[in-house]
Amino acid sequence: MKVNCHIDPNIEEEHLDLFVREMNPQISNLLKSFTSTEPVLWCYDADQIIPIKFSDIFELTVAKTGTKISTKDHTYFYRERLSHFKSNLPNDFIEASCSTIFNYHYLDHLELLDNGLIDAILTNGSHIQISRRKIKNLKARLGL
């Protein structure tokens, strides 16, 4: 498929023109992502770039050259470092450590460990250790 992007600061209203032979699920998903008002992250999955809604994200973790984005049943890759965009995340996200942020809507329960630390257990079974410096913030956000 051929893709053209024209950047013109003088246009009055942004618009998208799409010329296709037939509608298919990929194009339908693309159109939904452009018309959706919910913010998304454009993430890599092998040879595809897929929009992931913030509300679908369980966990964001630092990776070697970017950020690992985990959803209920899949892991994607975002090419920006977590530190570059964490301030733009919705309030649904809580910082567990310098390298991990999670969506508290998917928090199943907290486990109090013998060493005084806390593990956040998400509904997908993921265990996230809360760093000592972030425990106070976690408790405040959860009203504990």
Backbone torsions as a table, in degrees:
resi	resn	phi	psi	omega
1	MET	NA	135.8	178.6
2	LYS	-89.5	134.3	-179.8
3	VAL	-125.5	129.9	176.1
4	ASN	-120.5	136.7	176.4
5	CYS	-127.7	121.5	-179.3
6	HIS	-113.3	121.1	-179.9
7	ILE	-102.8	119.7	-177.8
8	ASP	-138.0	104.2	-178.5
9	PRO	-66.8	-9.4	-177.3
10	ASN	-93.6	-4.8	-179.4
11	ILE	-71.7	148.0	-177.3
12	GLU	-78.8	-41.1	-178.0
13	GLU	-137.6	133.5	178.0
14	GLU	-71.6	144.3	178.2
15	HIS	-151.7	163.2	-178.8
16	LEU	-127.1	126.7	173.9
17	ASP	-112.6	129.7	-177.1
18	LEU	-128.7	123.7	179.5
19	PHE	-112.9	115.0	-178.2
20	VAL	-133.3	154.4	177.3
21	ARG	-73.3	-40.5	179.8
22	GLU	-153.7	155.9	178.4
23	MET	-79.7	135.7	175.7
24	ASN	-136.1	169.3	-176.7
25	PRO	-58.6	-35.7	-179.9
26	GLN	-65.4	-43.7	-179.9
27	ILE	-69.6	-37.5	176.9
28	SER	-61.0	-43.8	177.5
29	ASN	-64.4	-38.7	177.4
30	LEU	-61.7	-45.1	179.0
31	LEU	-63.5	-40.2	178.0
32	LYS	-61.6	-40.0	-178.2
33	SER	-67.7	-33.2	179.5
34	PHE	-76.7	-29.2	-178.8
35	THR	-93.6	-9.2	179.4
36	SER	-72.5	142.3	177.3
37	THR	-93.1	-10.5	178.5
38	GLU	-78.1	133.9	-179.9
39	PRO	-65.7	148.7	-179.5
40	VAL	-133.3	160.8	169.1
41	LEU	-111.0	130.8	177.2
42	TRP	-86.1	107.2	-172.9
43	CYS	-111.7	156.2	179.1
44	TYR	-93.4	139.0	173.1
45	ASP	-139.0	97.3	-175.3
46	ALA	57.5	-113.6	-176.8
47	ASP	-101.5	17.6	179.8
48	GLN	-120.5	153.1	172.2
49	ILE	-116.4	121.3	-169.2
50	ILE	-125.2	136.5	175.6
51	PRO	-78.5	127.5	178.9
52	ILE	-114.3	121.7	178.3
53	LYS	-68.7	142.5	177.7
54	PHE	-58.5	-34.5	-178.7
55	SER	-68.5	-16.9	178.3
56	ASP	-91.9	-9.0	-176.0
57	ILE	-82.8	126.2	176.4
58	PHE	-88.0	-45.2	-169.6
59	GLU	-151.3	143.7	173.7
60	LEU	-121.6	128.1	-176.1
61	THR	-132.5	141.1	177.8
62	VAL	-63.4	134.5	174.4
63	ALA	-120.8	177.0	-176.5
64	LYS	-55.5	-50.9	-174.6
65	THR	-120.8	21.4	-179.1
66	GLY	176.8	-139.3	-176.9
67	THR	-134.3	136.1	175.7
68	LYS	-90.2	126.6	-178.6
69	ILE	-110.3	117.8	-178.7
70	SER	-108.1	130.8	174.5
71	THR	-112.0	-169.0	-176.5
72	LYS	-55.6	-43.8	-173.7
73	ASP	-133.7	14.6	-178.1
74	HIS	-152.5	156.9	176.2
75	THR	-121.3	132.9	-179.1
76	TYR	-119.1	175.4	179.7
77	PHE	-128.7	133.6	176.9
78	TYR	-115.6	132.0	-169.8
79	ARG	-80.7	0.9	175.3
80	GLU	-97.7	151.0	176.1
81	ARG	-73.4	145.7	-177.8
82	LEU	-55.6	-39.7	-178.5
83	SER	-63.1	-24.4	-178.3
84	HIS	-76.6	-26.4	-175.9
85	PHE	-125.5	3.0	-176.4
86	LYS	-64.4	-29.5	179.1
87	SER	-70.9	-16.9	179.5
88	ASN	-94.5	1.8	-179.9
89	LEU	-72.9	149.5	175.8
90	PRO	-62.5	165.1	-178.8
91	ASN	-67.6	-4.5	179.0
92	ASP	-71.9	-10.4	-173.7
93	PHE	-103.9	138.1	179.4
94	ILE	-120.0	134.0	179.1
95	GLU	-80.3	118.4	179.6
96	ALA	-88.8	-31.8	179.4
97	SER	-163.5	-178.2	178.0
98	CYS	-64.0	-22.3	-174.5
99	SER	-110.7	-1.8	-176.4
100	THR	-142.8	135.7	174.2
101	ILE	-130.2	140.6	179.6
102	PHE	-131.6	159.2	179.1
103	ASN	-88.4	115.1	-173.8
104	TYR	-69.9	-13.1	175.0
105	HIS	-66.1	-22.0	179.7
106	TYR	-101.6	12.8	178.2
107	LEU	-75.2	121.1	178.9
108	ASP	-86.6	-52.9	177.9
109	HIS	-164.1	171.1	176.9
110	LEU	-111.2	140.9	175.0
111	GLU	-111.2	124.5	176.6
112	LEU	-87.5	120.3	-177.1
113	LEU	-91.2	158.0	-178.6
114	ASP	-61.1	-29.3	-177.0
115	ASN	-86.0	9.0	178.0
116	GLY	90.7	-4.8	178.3
117	LEU	-85.8	169.4	179.9
118	ILE	-126.8	136.5	171.0
119	ASP	-105.8	131.8	172.7
120	ALA	-93.7	125.1	179.4
121	ILE	-105.6	119.9	-179.3
122	LEU	-88.3	165.0	-177.7
123	THR	-66.0	-17.7	176.1
124	ASN	-89.0	5.5	178.1
125	GLY	91.3	-3.3	-178.9
126	SER	-69.5	136.3	176.4
127	HIS	-103.0	125.3	179.4
128	ILE	-123.0	119.2	179.1
129	GLN	-81.7	129.6	178.8
130	ILE	-87.6	126.0	179.8
131	SER	-69.7	155.8	-177.8
132	ARG	-56.1	-38.3	-178.6
133	ARG	-69.7	-20.3	-176.2
134	LYS	-100.9	-5.2	-177.2
135	ILE	-63.2	-42.7	-179.4
136	LYS	-61.3	-44.4	178.6
137	ASN	-63.0	-42.2	178.8
138	LEU	-59.8	-49.2	-179.3
139	LYS	-61.7	-40.0	178.8
140	ALA	-64.7	-44.0	-179.8
141	ARG	-65.2	-31.6	-178.8
142	LEU	-93.3	-1.9	179.0
143	GLY	73.1	31.8	-179.7
144	LEU	-95.6	NA	NA
